[in-house]
Amino acid sequence: MTTPAEPSSHVPQRPLREFWDYFSTNKGAVAGLVIVLLVLLMAALAPWIAPFNPDATDPSVFLVPPAWQAGGSAAHLLGTDAIGRDILSRLIFGARLSLTIGLAVVTLSVITGTVLGLTAGYFRGIFEIAVMRLMDIILTLPSLLLAIVIVAILGPGLMNAMLAVAIVVLPHYVRITRAAVISEMSRDYVTAARMNGAGHLRLMFSEVLPNCTAPLIVQASLGISSAILDAAALGFLGLGAQPPSPEWGTMLADAREFVMRAWWVVTFPGLAILITVLAFNLLGDGLRDAFDPKLKR
């Protein structure tokens, strides 16, 4: 009597489960994801969790130190700035502003860079040469210096700062998309779709582009940290968000003359930038390892 064959113990994993298995092995990436989610949650709930209005001033609490330091106030956990505004409240609302800047810059640069890189890699020829030489020119210039020049031409302000940072990071998305498109164009599925009568738009956006998203996702996660950092630098120089906006770079600019007298007005905004940028970088590294089959164990 024959016994039924036992089912195979190896069951193919679902793509999302396989991705998470590879991603979760990188503890730094998981820590970065947790911090990013906490910052996003803090930004979303800012009006409800911030103890004070970020722009409200109180003449009786100028430069009050954090609550645990001598002379501190329990009502102001991280202290106050030079005109009596609560540091913690401004950091919480600043997270909303900084994340908005990062997401807006990355969205604009990803859309524009993907379209330029996709068309350059698909059609090749003179258009590709013109686009890539323009991107090379942008890359040869120091990113912060180029952003400063663009804002100086357009005028100081948050919108102009975001546009300047988007232009600065644009070449990275163009180059990544073009390289991925050129690689995918030689695949059999593209040839089969072309033989079946697929037009240019279908080949570009339905066949090729979906297979180029992995490196773009990785670059976008890293690009958010770069956008936050560049926007903070412009804000520090007075070219980005303007006072009294609770943007972290602007908070550092306002606190420059009090570095020796009140360490907290500089330390906490700087730590907010450091932790957030580091978290997005760790997240981007984890995404790169999980998406790249060459790095999978």
Salt bridges, closest charged atoms under 4 A:
ASP21 OD1 - ARG17 NE 3.31
ASP55 OD1 - ARG90 NH1 3.45
ASP81 OD2 - ARG85 NE 2.78
ASP86 OD1 - HIS76 ND1 2.89
GLU128 OE1 - ARG124 NE 2.87
GLU128 OE2 - ARG178 NE 2.62
ASP136 OD2 - ARG133 NH2 2.84
ASP136 OD1 - ARG175 NH1 2.99
GLU207 OE2 - ARG202 NE 3.73
ASP254 OD2 - ARG85 NH2 3.88
ASP285 OD1 - ARG288 NH1 3.74
ASP289 OD1 - ARG288 NE 3.26
